[in-house]
Amino acid sequence: MDFLITAIKIIFLLGFLIIIHEGGHFLVAKLCKVRVNEFSIGFGPKLWSKQGKETKYELRLIPFGGFVNMEGEEEHSEKEGSFSKASIPKRFAIVVAGALVNILFGILAYIILIMVRYYTVVEPNIGTAISYSFSSTGTLIYAMFDSIVQLFTGNISMNDMVGPVGISQMISQTTGLSQFIYLLALISVSLGITNLLPFVPLDGGKALLLIIEAIRRKPLKQETELKIQSVGFFILIVFSVLVAFNDILRL
């Protein structure tokens, strides 16, 4: 029974964060009049599929992922509503939307949680509770950015990093709704900040390529971009495997 409850908590938390992340890309793409061919939650075999007026909506077996397939995103397309034909500001907004939604949701959830806890347990004054919650949130965000700086400067080693296995273990150890929401907010902000790092294939890396395109006033050659993405994917896979291996060793 405990295993089932843990599995439900892990699937809900990670699935929810993926839904709002991909939902951010999807909604901003729609607002920018960019055609979305496919919106999928999960990977692997399809469990459910529905063709809308323009977009095919899908639910897949493996809940730890998802994607938004836009017309002209992977290769140039001259079709109406193509991502590749959209202006740089619109493409930039679409690319960073998922990470920003994760950050904003996490901050909002954390503020509400801290405010309620402080108001009910420490100081029954709404003004003081709001002030304290914003201060605590600022401290949290600073600590996250500082951790990233420490990682790149070598002050934090790979052994200090936590991947999906480690996150799943932390989720399984939560007791009560308050702890679960706290972890949900923490992971959501961390996911958003990590995704904005200027490293392809992360959203931040894609945004960096758009900035380079704006400076050059022309896009990079498709072969060059594909090479950058291939190298980035390889590094990301190796990094993910190393982090997962360290997670397993800590179990």
Phi, psi and omega per residue, in radians:
M1 nan -0.745 3.112
D2 -1.073 -0.680 3.126
F3 -1.100 -0.719 -3.135
L4 -1.125 -0.759 3.131
I5 -1.103 -0.748 3.114
T6 -1.079 -0.782 -3.140
A7 -1.067 -0.735 3.139
I8 -1.110 -0.749 -3.140
K9 -1.100 -0.753 -3.125
I10 -1.141 -0.819 -3.124
I11 -1.128 -0.713 -3.138
F12 -1.143 -0.838 -3.074
L13 -1.101 -0.933 -3.103
L14 -1.176 -0.696 3.119
G15 -1.102 -0.725 -3.136
F16 -1.117 -0.773 -3.127
L17 -1.138 -0.621 3.091
I18 -1.186 -0.736 -3.130
I19 -1.060 -0.810 -3.104
I20 -1.251 -0.536 3.103
H21 -1.152 -0.951 -3.134
E22 -1.182 -0.554 3.089
G23 -1.103 -0.603 3.081
G24 -1.086 -0.835 3.086
H25 -1.026 -0.790 -3.071
F26 -1.088 -0.876 -3.068
L27 -1.141 -0.735 -3.139
V28 -1.206 -0.621 3.068
A29 -1.064 -0.762 3.114
K30 -1.111 -0.738 3.127
L31 -1.109 -0.552 -3.136
C32 -1.545 0.123 3.112
K33 1.108 0.543 3.073
V34 -1.682 2.314 -3.069
R35 -1.274 2.203 3.070
V36 -1.826 1.968 -3.098
N37 -1.371 -0.578 -3.055
E38 -2.617 2.362 3.082
F39 -2.228 1.912 -3.027
S40 -2.139 2.397 2.996
I41 -1.885 2.072 -3.098
G42 1.686 2.977 3.090
F43 -2.179 3.012 3.079
G44 1.509 -2.747 -3.088
P45 -1.048 2.515 -3.132
K46 -1.332 2.341 3.041
L47 -1.729 -0.543 -3.095
W48 -2.687 2.491 -3.139
S49 -2.601 2.425 3.099
K50 -2.500 2.224 3.125
Q51 -1.542 2.029 3.072
G52 -1.494 -2.954 3.134
K53 -1.036 -0.653 -3.097
E54 -2.255 -0.562 -3.000
T55 -1.999 2.444 3.019
K56 -1.623 2.160 -3.139
Y57 -1.756 2.319 -3.049
E58 -2.385 2.582 2.998
L59 -2.145 2.171 -3.066
R60 -1.985 2.907 -2.960
L61 -1.109 -0.813 -3.064
I62 -1.540 1.954 -2.978
P63 -1.371 -0.071 -3.033
F64 -1.594 1.046 3.135
G65 2.851 -3.050 -3.139
G66 2.933 2.967 3.132
F67 -2.784 2.732 3.022
V68 -2.069 2.009 -3.105
N69 -1.712 1.858 -3.103
M70 -1.750 2.542 3.075
E71 -1.038 2.198 3.086
G72 1.351 0.257 -3.136
E73 -1.393 -0.791 -3.093
E74 -1.465 -0.563 3.105
E75 -2.536 2.717 -3.054
H76 -1.054 2.404 3.112
S77 -2.410 2.423 3.126
E78 -1.677 0.083 -3.106
K79 -1.205 2.752 3.113
E80 -1.074 2.306 3.123
G81 1.396 0.322 -3.127
S82 -1.242 2.421 3.086
F83 -1.061 -0.707 -3.090
S84 -1.189 -0.340 3.122
K85 -1.657 -0.155 3.139
A86 -1.248 2.731 3.137
S87 -1.161 2.774 -3.140
I88 -1.040 -0.779 3.102
P89 -1.009 -0.676 3.131
K90 -1.186 -0.779 3.125
R91 -1.108 -0.697 3.119
F92 -1.079 -0.785 -3.138
A93 -1.076 -0.720 3.139
I94 -1.138 -0.765 -3.078
V95 -1.110 -0.751 -3.060
V96 -1.553 -0.134 -3.029
A97 -1.035 -0.758 -3.092
G98 -1.059 -0.826 -3.135
A99 -1.132 -0.712 -3.133
L100 -1.137 -0.638 3.091
V101 -1.101 -0.764 3.099
N102 -1.041 -0.777 -3.131
I103 -1.135 -0.830 -3.108
L104 -1.119 -0.731 3.112
F105 -1.095 -0.824 -3.113
G106 -1.054 -0.752 3.132
I107 -1.108 -0.790 -3.138
L108 -1.088 -0.807 3.140
A109 -1.087 -0.726 -3.137
Y110 -1.152 -0.755 3.128
I111 -1.051 -0.828 -3.125
I112 -1.096 -0.765 -3.121
L113 -1.090 -0.860 -3.124
I114 -1.139 -0.705 -3.121
M115 -1.101 -0.789 -3.135
V116 -1.136 -0.778 -3.121
R117 -1.121 -0.784 -3.118
Y118 -1.162 -0.677 -3.103
Y119 -1.182 -0.720 -3.045
T120 -1.480 -0.477 -3.046
V121 -1.835 -0.695 -2.998
V122 -1.807 -1.042 -2.996
E123 -2.397 1.839 -3.116
P124 -1.320 0.986 3.106
N125 -2.321 2.042 -3.006
I126 -1.087 -0.666 -3.135
G127 -1.127 -0.784 3.120
T128 -1.134 -0.705 -3.139
A129 -1.097 -0.757 3.125
I130 -1.119 -0.775 3.141
S131 -1.067 -0.766 -3.124
Y132 -1.166 -0.701 -3.107
S133 -1.145 -0.692 3.108
F134 -1.175 -0.698 3.112
S135 -1.094 -0.760 3.137
S136 -1.133 -0.671 3.138
T137 -1.146 -0.725 3.101
G138 -1.062 -0.714 3.111
T139 -1.113 -0.709 3.136
L140 -1.095 -0.838 -3.105
I141 -1.118 -0.727 3.113
Y142 -1.066 -0.725 -3.123
A143 -1.119 -0.653 3.135
M144 -1.171 -0.814 3.119
F145 -1.112 -0.665 3.135
D146 -1.133 -0.641 3.118
S147 -1.106 -0.685 3.125
I148 -1.147 -0.756 3.100
V149 -1.072 -0.755 -3.135
Q150 -1.097 -0.616 3.128
L151 -1.128 -0.818 -3.090
F152 -1.290 -0.373 3.106
T153 -1.612 -0.032 3.068
G154 1.531 0.083 3.140
N155 -1.406 -0.264 3.050
I156 -2.105 2.261 -3.104
S157 -1.633 2.998 3.097
M158 -1.040 -0.512 -3.117
N159 -1.158 -0.319 3.140
D160 -1.562 -0.158 -3.116
M161 -1.403 2.621 3.132
V162 -2.170 2.263 3.129
G163 -1.890 -2.873 -3.114
P164 -0.975 -0.662 -3.137
V165 -1.149 -0.798 3.129
G166 -1.136 -0.694 3.120
I167 -1.112 -0.731 3.117
S168 -1.067 -0.668 3.113
Q169 -1.144 -0.726 3.117
M170 -1.114 -0.712 3.123
I171 -1.078 -0.740 -3.104
S172 -1.130 -0.420 -3.089
Q173 -1.576 -0.071 3.133
T174 -1.234 2.467 3.082
T175 -2.240 2.083 3.131
G176 1.608 2.777 -3.084
L177 -1.154 -0.656 -3.090
S178 -1.079 -0.801 3.114
Q179 -1.114 -0.708 -3.116
F180 -1.120 -0.776 3.135
I181 -1.147 -0.668 3.101
Y182 -1.041 -0.820 -3.135
L183 -1.169 -0.665 3.093
L184 -1.027 -0.803 3.137
A185 -1.137 -0.755 -3.108
L186 -1.091 -0.822 -3.124
I187 -1.192 -0.636 -3.140
S188 -1.089 -0.820 3.119
V189 -1.142 -0.738 3.140
S190 -1.079 -0.750 3.125
L191 -1.079 -0.754 -3.138
G192 -1.131 -0.815 -3.133
I193 -1.108 -0.769 3.133
T194 -1.068 -0.716 -3.130
N195 -1.155 -0.383 -3.133
L196 -1.563 -0.008 3.072
L197 -1.080 2.418 -3.072
P198 -1.311 1.117 -3.082
F199 -2.414 2.040 3.093
V200 -1.236 2.329 0.318
P201 -1.761 0.299 3.096
L202 -1.165 2.839 -3.135
D203 -1.025 -0.634 3.116
G204 -1.118 -0.613 3.094
G205 -1.178 -0.705 3.090
K206 -1.133 -0.673 3.102
A207 -1.136 -0.655 3.112
L208 -1.094 -0.718 3.106
L209 -1.093 -0.627 3.100
L210 -1.197 -0.648 3.090
I211 -1.123 -0.733 3.099
I212 -1.087 -0.720 3.105
E213 -1.080 -0.700 -3.141
A214 -1.154 -0.697 3.138
I215 -1.185 -0.750 -3.113
R216 -1.357 -0.315 -3.066
R217 1.122 0.418 3.032
K218 -2.881 2.596 -3.108
P219 -1.267 2.797 3.015
L220 -1.157 2.722 3.061
K221 -1.076 2.506 -3.076
Q222 -1.022 -0.677 3.129
E223 -1.111 -0.703 3.122
T224 -1.093 -0.777 -3.134
E225 -1.123 -0.692 3.132
L226 -1.138 -0.664 3.113
K227 -1.134 -0.762 3.120
I228 -1.062 -0.759 -3.131
Q229 -1.156 -0.687 -3.140
S230 -1.110 -0.805 3.120
V231 -1.103 -0.740 3.139
G232 -1.090 -0.765 3.107
F233 -1.069 -0.748 -3.121
F234 -1.084 -0.828 3.140
I235 -1.089 -0.733 -3.125
L236 -1.126 -0.697 3.135
I237 -1.136 -0.811 3.129
V238 -1.057 -0.779 3.130
F239 -1.060 -0.785 -3.129
S240 -1.095 -0.723 3.133
V241 -1.116 -0.750 3.139
L242 -1.110 -0.746 3.130
V243 -1.141 -0.753 3.126
A244 -1.104 -0.688 3.128
F245 -1.088 -0.767 3.104
N246 -1.124 -0.658 3.084
D247 -1.029 -0.772 -3.105
I248 -1.151 -0.698 3.126
L249 -1.095 -0.523 -3.127
R250 -1.400 -0.220 -3.097
L251 -1.148 nan nan
